[in-house]
């Protein structure tokens, strides 16, 4: 083992590897290509993952949307097919009785068609209008560009104020026209504009749609549009350490009980589990990373087999040299260490070359993305962590040992006398 730190030992290894440079390059290429493909696949997978998760940035992913649907089972003398809606009693019941909830946001929306008539002087457009509480900003990605969002002063006083999206502003106002403090009409009712928001993480058509919305205080909504105590749907977020997917059945049970709905009526209450969808996306990228490792490892193994075969050829060419060393007192362990070291050195050199070129390609990709990619790009910051590089290096060492194992065993079986007779 002390030979590992001797200059002559490494000189022998370098001479052995460079004695047939072209053959060494061809052999090393398989390993370099394998690790190159592995790093690029992992970086591409990470870039796609970053792009998709960017769309979720700022959104409380441990959340579920809940809304009322038609009742499909008769219960307690009440017929099926009847309509129902949530109300403020449901809101309080959810807050008081369901453990693990962080935020319960009741929401309303004007109209059934998805959009409402909003006008400013002679300009008019159709936009989604929501009645909300201030907590909604902690649950979704929303950035206030000017002014402020709804607060509890607005809620308690039923103020007719509105926060509009950038898309609403662009359609209803002139470029240099003052927006804050002006008034818009929603279905004929005047509202004072107190804020302008954007959705920085939304992309494509979704961004245009989500920036074309209007938010007004929930209590004002009830009063202005004469909907009584109705809650159209809930945006519910669980606390850290709780899964909303596990909690939501308790939510449904409570709401069914409050409205005399059959306990087994699965249709009466609709839901969209954001946390469940987010977990599915995470699972997809875990699988994609696994495939990247698998494909890269297979290519790497083909390179390792090439190194092993070349090492066997080298052993045959150096049979006489090995015989001389054995005759001069070299132990089987000395021979084994030299062969394994040569194999690991060649594998690591080839692997580091592959990693370097892959790193260069990833760097160029990031430069191009920074320069040409827009906010709608679904491919963001392709990269590979230092931990992954460390794992790749350990894998290379393991593969190098594996490639040199058979040649090393072949070498130590050579008998000195027979080796010295070899021409």
PyMOL commands that set and color helices and strands:
alter all, ss='L'
color gray80, all
select helices_A, chain A and resi 2-5+7-18+21-54+88-97+134-138+152-157+166-172+204-210+218-224+244-258+274-317+319-327+332-372+386-412+416-421
alter helices_A, ss='H'
color red, helices_A
select strands_A, chain A and resi 63-68+86-87+101-109+116-120+123-132+143-147+161-165+183-186+189-198+213-217+230-231+233-238+269-273
alter strands_A, ss='S'
color yellow, strands_A
deselect
rebuild
show_as cartoon
